[in-house]
Amino acid sequence: SQKIEQNSEALNIQEGKTATLTCNYTNYSPAYLQWYRQDPGRGPVFLLLIRENEKEKRKERLKVTFDTTLKQSLFHITASQPADSATYLCALGTQTGANNLFFGTGTRLTVIP
Amino acid sequence: ETGVTQSPTHLIKTRGQQVTLRCSSQSGHNTVSWYQQALGQGPQFIFQYYREEENGRGNFPPRFSGLQFPNYSSELNVNALELDDSALYLCASSLVGDSHSGELFFGEGSRLTVL
């Protein structure tokens, strides 16, 4: 069966450290993978997209890697801040030009001052 | 701010009733999709509309239906409500044509409670 698993429901880290979130998938052939941030009671907000032929993408303090052999993406937040506390969702897109995404259940990150 | 607005923000219905949720897309976006997010879960794709026609559907029964209007606003209709339909319903707009993007702009959602 198809599954998208994110490493843990909750992750607590100290301010200033690097947070690493994991997204593993089974029985999908993604054309691209996206990461979203979701705050309580709000809609998800797009952060980064990485395509199947890309290994790594960066945006400011964010870095995403994508390993189609391991069927895994890692999402890093460097120099984490309390404002980074939120739920982070990974989402797979299996068709270019189509926008239906398959989401994981998310990891709730708390950055402790 | 994504420019996607949804209404109502919260509503309560009873089992068997019908509900209509509305979404106004971001200016310039021609595609709208709807997602259901149960508590503690990730969003699940319901369907997508492009040029006023449904062009993709997830694993949801026919009592979930939708419309897209010429101004790209959209409605989600759910008939014969069940308790399990209680969830946050998210509308997302995007621009088809940028085949390597797929970035979705989500609204804040409509929280539906079915009693």
Interface residues (C-beta under 8 A of the other chain):
Chain A: I4 Y32 Q34 Y36 G41 R42 G43 P44 V45 F46 L49 R51 L89 A91 G93 T96 G97 A98 N99 N100 L101 F102 F103 G104 T105 G106
Chain B: T2 V4 T31 S33 Y35 G40 Q41 G42 P43 Q44 F45 Q48 G56 G58 L90 A92 S94 V96 G97 S99 H100 S101 G102 E103 L104 F105 F106 G107 E108 G109 R111
